[in-house]
Amino acid sequence: MAKEKTTYPEIDSIKQDLDSLRSNVVELTKHVKSNKAAQGQEMKEMLAGRLEGLKASGMQSVDNIERQVKAQPGKAVGIAFAAGLAASLLLGRR
């Protein structure tokens, strides 16, 4: 006696739903990966722009300090001496 296979349409429907869900998850994963890559590139470009801005600002500050030191060398030496004295007093009190 051979067993007769009984087919249930609900099982076939569930299998189709699972296959559809699997393909949707794969597509969603691909979309998320591509979106992350695009956001990463956008963040990289934004940070590069900020870095350039900070470099320019830093160079401008250095130029301003150089001009002030050249204009008033005595004052610059006095400030450097006072800063060195303060640092030695703070570091010497361990």
C-alpha distances in whole Angstrom, upper triangle without the diagonal:
4,6,9,12,15,18,22,25,27,25,26,30,30,29,32,34,34,34,37,39,38,40,43,43,44,47,48,49,50,53,54,54,56,58,59,61,63,64,65,67,69,69,71,73,74,75,77,79,80,81,83,85,85,87,89,90,90,93,95,95,96,99,100,101,102,105,106,106,108,110,111,111,113,110,107,109,109,106,104,107,106,102,103,105,102,99,101,102,99,97,100,99,96
4,6,9,12,15,19,22,24,22,23,26,27,26,28,31,30,31,34,35,35,37,39,40,40,43,45,45,47,49,50,51,53,55,56,57,59,60,61,63,65,66,67,69,71,72,73,75,76,77,79,81,82,83,86,87,87,89,91,92,93,95,97,97,99,101,102,103,105,107,108,107,109,107,104,105,106,103,101,104,103,99,100,102,99,96,98,99,96,94,97,97,94
4,6,9,12,16,19,21,19,20,23,24,23,26,28,28,28,31,32,32,34,37,37,38,40,42,43,44,46,48,48,51,52,53,55,57,58,59,61,63,63,65,67,68,69,71,73,74,75,77,79,79,81,83,84,85,87,89,89,90,93,94,95,97,99,100,100,103,105,105,105,107,105,101,103,104,100,99,101,100,96,97,99,97,94,96,97,93,92,95,94,91
4,6,10,13,16,18,17,17,21,22,21,23,26,26,26,29,31,31,33,35,36,37,39,41,41,43,45,46,47,49,51,52,53,55,57,58,60,61,62,64,66,67,68,70,72,73,74,76,77,78,80,82,83,84,86,88,88,90,92,93,94,96,98,99,100,102,104,104,104,106,104,101,102,103,100,98,101,100,96,97,99,96,94,96,97,93,92,95,94,91
4,6,10,13,15,13,14,17,18,17,20,22,22,23,25,27,27,29,31,32,33,35,37,38,39,41,42,43,45,47,48,50,51,53,54,56,57,58,60,62,63,64,66,68,69,70,72,74,74,76,78,79,80,82,84,85,86,88,90,90,92,94,95,96,98,100,101,101,103,100,97,99,100,96,95,97,96,93,93,95,93,90,92,93,90,88,92,91,88
4,7,10,12,11,12,15,16,16,18,20,21,22,24,26,26,28,30,31,32,34,36,37,39,40,41,43,45,46,47,49,51,52,53,55,57,58,59,61,62,63,65,67,68,69,71,73,74,75,77,78,79,81,83,84,85,88,89,90,91,93,94,95,98,99,100,100,102,99,96,98,99,95,94,97,96,92,93,95,92,90,92,93,89,88,91,90,88
4,6,9,8,8,11,13,13,15,17,18,18,21,22,23,25,27,28,29,31,32,34,35,37,38,40,41,43,44,46,47,49,50,52,53,54,56,58,59,60,62,64,65,66,68,70,71,72,74,75,76,78,80,81,82,84,86,87,88,90,91,92,95,96,97,97,99,97,94,96,96,93,91,94,93,89,90,92,90,87,90,90,87,86,89,88,86
4,5,6,7,9,10,11,13,15,16,17,19,20,22,23,25,26,28,29,31,32,34,35,37,38,40,41,43,45,46,47,48,51,52,53,55,56,57,59,61,62,63,64,67,68,69,71,73,73,74,77,78,79,81,83,84,85,87,89,89,91,93,94,95,95,97,95,92,94,94,91,90,92,91,87,88,91,88,85,88,89,85,84,87,86,84
4,5,5,6,9,10,11,12,14,15,17,18,20,21,23,24,26,27,28,30,32,33,34,36,38,39,41,43,44,45,47,48,49,51,53,54,55,57,59,60,61,63,65,66,67,69,71,71,73,75,76,77,79,81,82,83,85,87,88,89,91,92,93,93,96,93,90,92,93,89,88,91,90,86,87,89,87,84,87,88,84,83,86,86,83
4,5,5,6,9,10,10,12,14,15,16,18,20,21,22,24,26,26,28,30,31,32,35,36,37,38,41,42,43,44,46,47,48,50,52,53,54,56,58,59,60,62,63,64,66,68,69,70,72,74,75,76,78,79,80,82,84,85,86,89,90,91,91,93,90,87,89,90,86,85,88,87,83,84,87,84,81,84,85,81,80,83,83,80
4,5,5,6,9,10,10,12,14,15,16,18,20,21,23,24,25,27,29,30,31,33,35,36,37,39,41,42,43,45,46,47,49,51,52,53,55,57,58,59,61,63,63,65,67,68,69,71,73,74,75,77,78,79,81,83,84,85,87,89,90,90,92,89,86,88,89,85,84,87,86,82,83,85,82,80,82,83,79,79,82,81,79
4,5,5,6,9,10,11,12,14,15,17,18,20,21,23,24,26,27,29,30,32,33,35,36,38,39,41,42,44,45,46,48,50,51,52,54,56,57,58,60,62,63,64,66,67,68,70,72,73,74,77,78,79,81,83,84,85,87,88,89,89,91,89,86,88,89,85,84,87,86,82,83,85,83,80,83,84,80,79,82,82,79
4,5,5,6,9,10,11,12,14,15,16,18,20,21,22,24,26,27,28,30,32,33,34,36,37,38,40,42,43,44,46,48,49,50,52,54,55,56,58,60,61,62,64,65,66,69,70,71,73,75,76,77,79,80,81,83,85,86,87,87,89,87,84,86,87,83,82,85,84,80,81,84,81,79,81,82,78,78,81,80,78
4,5,5,6,9,10,10,12,14,15,16,18,20,21,22,24,25,26,28,30,31,32,35,36,37,38,41,41,42,44,46,47,48,51,52,53,54,57,58,59,60,62,63,64,67,68,69,70,73,74,75,77,78,79,80,83,84,85,85,87,84,82,84,84,81,80,82,81,78,79,81,78,76,78,79,75,75,78,77,75
4,5,5,6,9,10,10,12,14,15,17,19,20,21,23,24,26,27,29,30,32,33,35,36,37,39,41,42,44,45,46,48,50,51,52,54,56,57,58,60,62,63,64,66,67,68,70,72,73,74,76,78,79,80,82,84,84,84,87,84,81,83,84,80,79,82,81,77,78,80,78,75,78,79,75,74,78,77,75
4,5,5,6,9,10,11,12,14,15,17,18,20,21,23,24,26,27,28,30,32,33,34,36,38,39,40,42,44,45,46,48,50,51,52,54,56,57,58,60,61,62,65,66,67,69,71,72,73,75,77,78,79,81,82,83,84,86,83,80,82,83,80,79,81,80,77,78,80,78,75,78,79,75,74,78,77,75
4,5,5,6,9,10,10,12,14,15,16,18,20,21,22,24,26,26,28,30,31,32,34,36,37,38,40,42,43,44,46,48,49,50,52,53,54,56,58,59,60,62,64,65,66,68,69,71,72,74,75,77,79,80,81,81,83,81,78,80,81,77,76,79,78,74,75,78,75,73,75,76,73,72,75,75,72
4,5,5,6,9,10,10,12,14,15,16,18,20,21,23,24,25,27,29,30,31,33,35,36,37,39,41,42,43,45,46,47,49,51,52,53,55,57,58,59,61,63,63,65,67,68,69,71,73,74,75,77,79,79,80,82,79,76,78,79,75,74,77,76,72,73,76,73,70,73,74,70,69,73,72,70
4,5,5,6,9,10,11,12,14,15,17,19,20,21,23,24,26,28,29,30,32,34,35,36,38,40,41,42,44,46,47,48,50,51,52,54,56,57,58,60,62,63,64,66,68,69,70,72,73,74,76,78,79,79,81,79,76,78,79,75,74,77,76,72,73,76,73,71,73,75,71,70,73,73,71
4,5,5,6,9,10,11,12,14,16,16,18,20,21,22,24,26,27,28,30,32,33,34,36,38,39,40,42,44,45,46,48,50,51,52,54,55,56,58,60,61,63,65,66,67,69,71,72,73,75,76,77,78,80,77,75,77,78,74,73,76,75,71,72,75,72,70,73,74,70,69,73,73,70
4,5,5,6,9,10,10,12,14,15,16,18,20,21,22,24,26,26,28,30,31,32,34,36,37,38,40,42,43,44,46,48,48,50,52,53,54,56,58,59,60,62,64,65,67,68,69,71,73,74,75,75,77,75,72,74,75,71,70,73,72,68,70,72,69,67,70,71,67,66,70,69,67
4,5,5,6,9,10,11,13,14,15,17,19,20,21,23,25,26,27,29,30,31,33,35,36,37,39,41,42,43,45,47,48,49,51,52,53,55,57,58,59,61,63,64,65,68,69,70,72,73,74,74,76,74,71,73,74,70,69,72,71,67,68,71,68,66,68,69,66,65,68,68,66
4,5,5,6,9,10,11,12,14,16,17,18,20,21,23,24,26,27,29,30,32,34,35,36,38,40,41,42,44,45,47,48,50,51,52,54,56,57,58,60,62,63,64,66,68,69,71,72,73,73,76,73,71,73,74,70,69,72,71,67,68,71,69,66,69,70,67,66,69,69,67
4,5,5,6,9,10,10,12,14,15,16,18,20,21,22,24,26,27,28,30,32,33,34,36,38,39,40,42,43,45,46,48,49,50,52,54,55,56,58,60,61,63,64,65,67,69,70,71,72,74,71,68,71,71,68,67,70,69,65,67,69,67,64,67,68,65,64,67,67,65
4,5,5,6,9,10,10,12,14,15,16,18,20,21,22,24,26,27,28,30,31,32,34,36,37,38,41,42,43,44,46,47,48,51,52,53,54,57,58,59,61,63,64,65,67,68,69,69,72,69,66,68,69,65,64,67,66,63,64,66,64,61,64,65,62,61,64,64,62
4,5,5,6,9,10,11,13,14,16,17,19,20,21,23,25,26,27,29,30,32,33,35,36,37,39,41,42,43,46,47,48,50,51,52,54,56,57,58,60,62,63,64,66,68,69,69,71,69,66,68,69,65,64,67,66,63,63,66,64,61,64,65,62,61,64,64,62
4,5,5,6,9,10,11,12,14,16,17,18,20,21,23,24,26,27,29,30,32,33,35,36,38,39,41,42,44,45,46,48,50,51,52,54,56,57,59,60,62,63,65,66,67,68,70,68,65,67,68,64,63,67,66,62,63,66,64,61,64,65,62,61,65,65,63
4,5,5,6,9,10,10,12,14,15,16,18,20,21,22,24,26,27,28,30,32,33,34,36,37,38,40,42,43,44,46,48,49,50,52,54,55,57,58,59,61,63,64,65,65,68,65,62,65,66,62,61,64,63,60,61,63,61,58,61,63,59,58,62,62,60
4,5,5,6,9,10,11,12,14,15,16,19,20,21,22,25,26,27,29,30,31,33,35,36,37,39,41,42,43,45,47,47,49,51,52,53,55,57,58,59,61,63,64,64,66,64,61,63,64,60,59,62,61,58,59,61,59,56,59,60,57,56,60,60,57
4,6,5,6,9,10,11,12,14,15,17,19,20,21,23,25,26,27,29,31,32,33,35,36,38,40,41,42,44,45,47,48,50,51,52,54,56,57,58,60,62,63,63,65,63,60,62,64,60,59,62,61,58,59,62,59,57,59,61,58,57,60,61,59
4,5,5,6,9,10,11,12,14,16,16,18,20,21,23,24,26,27,29,30,32,33,35,36,38,39,40,42,44,45,46,48,50,51,53,54,56,57,59,60,61,62,64,62,59,61,62,59,58,61,60,57,58,61,58,56,59,60,57,56,60,60,58
4,5,5,6,9,10,10,12,14,15,16,18,20,21,22,24,26,27,28,30,31,32,34,36,37,38,40,42,43,44,46,48,49,50,52,53,55,57,58,59,59,62,59,56,59,59,56,55,58,57,54,55,58,55,53,56,57,54,53,56,57,55
4,5,5,6,9,10,11,12,14,15,16,19,20,21,23,25,26,27,29,30,31,33,35,36,37,39,41,42,43,45,46,47,49,51,52,53,55,57,58,58,60,58,55,57,58,55,54,57,56,52,54,56,54,52,54,56,53,52,55,56,54
4,5,5,6,9,10,11,12,14,15,17,19,20,21,23,25,26,27,29,30,32,33,35,36,38,39,41,42,44,45,47,48,50,51,53,54,56,57,57,60,58,55,57,58,55,54,57,56,53,54,57,55,52,55,57,54,53,56,57,55
4,5,5,6,9,10,11,12,14,15,16,18,20,21,23,24,26,27,29,30,32,33,34,36,38,39,41,42,44,45,47,48,50,51,53,54,55,56,58,56,53,55,56,53,52,55,55,51,52,55,53,51,54,55,52,51,55,55,54
4,5,5,6,9,10,10,12,14,15,16,18,20,21,22,24,26,26,28,30,31,32,34,36,37,38,40,42,43,44,46,47,49,51,52,53,53,56,53,50,53,54,50,49,52,52,48,49,52,50,47,50,52,49,48,52,52,50
4,5,5,6,9,10,10,12,14,15,16,19,20,21,23,25,26,27,29,30,31,33,35,36,37,39,41,42,43,45,47,48,49,51,52,52,55,53,50,52,53,50,49,52,51,48,49,52,50,47,50,52,49,48,52,52,51
4,5,5,6,9,10,11,12,14,15,17,19,20,21,23,24,26,27,29,30,32,33,35,36,38,39,41,42,44,45,47,48,50,51,52,54,52,49,52,53,49,48,52,51,48,49,52,50,48,51,53,50,49,53,53,52
4,5,5,6,8,10,10,12,14,15,16,18,20,21,22,24,26,27,28,30,32,33,34,36,37,39,41,42,43,45,47,48,49,50,52,50,47,49,50,47,46,49,49,45,47,49,47,45,48,50,47,46,50,50,49
4,5,5,6,9,10,10,12,14,15,16,18,20,21,22,24,26,26,28,30,31,33,34,36,37,39,41,42,43,45,46,48,48,50,48,45,47,48,45,44,47,47,43,44,47,45,43,46,47,44,44,47,48,46
4,5,5,6,9,10,11,12,14,15,17,19,20,21,23,24,26,27,29,30,31,33,35,36,37,39,41,42,44,45,47,47,50,47,44,47,48,45,44,47,47,43,45,48,46,44,47,48,46,45,49,49,48
4,5,5,6,9,10,11,13,14,16,17,19,20,22,23,24,26,27,29,30,32,33,35,36,38,39,41,43,44,45,46,48,46,43,46,47,44,43,46,46,43,44,47,45,43,46,48,45,45,48,49,48
4,5,5,6,8,10,11,12,14,15,16,18,20,21,22,24,26,27,28,30,31,33,34,36,37,39,41,42,43,44,46,44,41,43,44,41,40,43,43,39,41,44,42,40,43,44,41,41,45,45,44
4,5,5,6,9,10,10,12,14,15,16,18,20,21,22,24,26,27,29,30,31,33,35,36,37,39,41,42,42,45,43,40,42,43,40,39,42,42,38,40,43,41,39,42,44,41,40,44,45,44
4,5,5,6,9,10,11,13,14,15,17,19,20,21,23,25,26,27,29,30,32,33,35,36,38,39,41,41,44,42,39,42,43,40,39,43,42,39,40,44,42,40,43,45,42,42,46,47,46
4,5,5,6,9,10,11,12,14,16,17,18,20,21,23,25,26,27,29,31,32,33,35,37,38,39,40,42,40,37,40,41,38,37,41,40,37,39,42,40,38,41,43,40,40,44,45,44
4,5,5,6,9,10,10,12,14,15,16,18,20,21,22,24,26,27,28,30,31,33,34,36,37,38,40,38,35,37,39,35,34,38,37,34,36,39,37,35,38,40,37,37,40,41,41
4,5,5,6,9,10,11,12,14,15,17,18,20,21,23,24,26,27,29,30,32,33,35,36,36,39,37,34,37,38,35,34,38,38,34,36,39,37,35,38,40,38,38,41,42,42
4,5,5,6,9,10,11,12,14,16,17,19,20,21,23,25,26,27,29,31,32,33,35,36,38,36,34,36,38,35,34,38,37,34,36,39,38,36,39,41,39,39,42,43,43
4,5,5,6,9,10,10,12,14,15,16,18,20,21,23,24,26,27,29,30,32,33,34,36,34,31,34,35,32,31,35,34,31,33,36,34,33,36,38,35,35,39,40,40
4,5,5,6,9,10,10,12,14,15,16,18,20,21,22,24,26,27,29,30,31,32,34,32,29,32,33,30,29,33,33,29,31,34,33,31,34,36,34,33,37,38,38
4,5,5,6,9,10,11,12,14,15,17,18,20,21,23,25,26,27,29,30,31,34,32,29,32,33,30,30,33,33,30,32,35,34,32,35,38,36,35,39,40,40
4,5,5,6,9,10,11,12,14,15,17,19,20,21,23,25,26,27,29,30,32,30,28,30,32,29,28,32,32,29,31,34,33,31,35,37,35,35,38,40,40
4,5,5,6,9,10,10,12,14,15,16,18,20,21,22,24,26,27,27,30,28,25,28,29,26,25,29,29,26,28,31,29,28,31,33,31,31,35,36,36
4,5,5,6,9,10,11,12,14,15,16,18,20,21,23,24,26,26,29,27,24,27,28,25,25,28,29,26,27,31,29,28,31,33,31,31,35,36,37
4,5,5,6,9,10,11,12,14,15,17,19,20,21,23,24,25,28,26,24,27,28,26,25,29,29,27,28,32,31,29,33,35,33,33,37,38,39
4,5,5,6,9,10,11,12,14,15,17,18,20,21,23,23,26,24,22,25,26,23,23,27,27,24,26,29,28,27,30,32,31,31,35,36,37
4,5,5,6,9,10,11,12,14,15,17,18,20,21,21,24,22,19,22,24,21,20,24,24,21,23,26,25,24,27,29,28,28,31,33,34
4,5,5,6,9,10,11,12,14,15,17,18,20,20,23,22,19,22,24,21,20,24,25,22,24,28,27,26,29,31,30,30,33,35,36
4,5,5,6,9,10,11,12,14,15,17,18,19,22,21,18,21,23,21,21,24,25,23,25,28,27,27,30,32,31,31,35,36,37
4,5,5,6,9,10,11,12,14,15,16,17,20,18,15,19,20,17,17,21,21,19,21,24,24,23,26,28,27,28,31,33,34
4,5,5,6,9,10,11,12,14,15,15,18,17,14,17,19,16,16,19,20,18,20,23,23,22,25,27,27,27,30,32,33
4,5,5,6,9,10,11,12,14,15,18,17,15,18,20,18,18,21,22,21,22,26,26,25,28,30,30,30,33,35,36
4,5,5,6,9,10,11,12,14,17,15,13,16,18,16,16,20,21,19,22,24,24,24,27,29,29,30,32,34,36
4,5,5,6,9,10,10,11,14,12,10,13,15,12,13,16,17,16,18,21,21,21,24,26,25,26,29,31,33
4,5,5,6,9,10,10,13,13,10,13,15,14,14,17,19,17,19,22,23,22,25,27,27,28,30,33,34
4,6,5,6,9,10,13,13,11,14,16,15,16,19,20,20,21,24,25,25,27,30,30,31,33,35,37
4,5,5,6,8,11,9,8,12,13,12,13,16,17,17,19,22,22,23,25,27,27,29,31,33,35
4,5,5,5,8,8,6,9,11,10,11,14,15,15,17,19,20,21,23,25,26,27,28,31,33
4,6,6,9,10,9,11,14,14,14,17,19,19,20,22,24,24,26,28,29,30,32,34,36
4,6,9,9,9,12,14,14,15,18,19,20,21,23,25,26,28,29,30,31,33,35,38
4,6,6,6,9,10,11,13,15,16,17,19,20,21,23,25,26,27,29,30,33,35
4,5,5,6,9,10,10,12,14,15,16,18,20,21,22,24,26,27,28,31,33
4,5,5,6,9,10,11,12,14,15,16,18,20,21,23,24,26,27,29,32
4,5,5,6,9,10,11,12,14,15,16,18,20,21,23,24,25,28,30
4,5,5,6,9,10,11,12,14,15,16,18,20,21,22,24,26,29
4,6,5,6,9,10,10,12,14,15,16,18,20,21,22,25,27
4,5,5,6,9,10,10,12,14,15,16,18,20,21,23,26
4,5,5,6,9,10,11,12,14,15,16,18,20,22,24
4,6,5,6,9,10,11,12,14,15,16,18,20,23
4,5,5,6,9,10,11,12,14,15,16,19,21
4,5,5,6,9,10,11,12,14,15,17,20
4,5,5,6,9,10,11,12,14,16,18
4,5,5,6,9,10,10,12,14,17
4,5,5,6,9,10,10,13,16
4,6,5,6,9,10,11,14
4,5,5,6,8,10,12
4,5,5,6,9,11
4,6,5,7,10
4,6,6,8
4,6,7
4,6
4
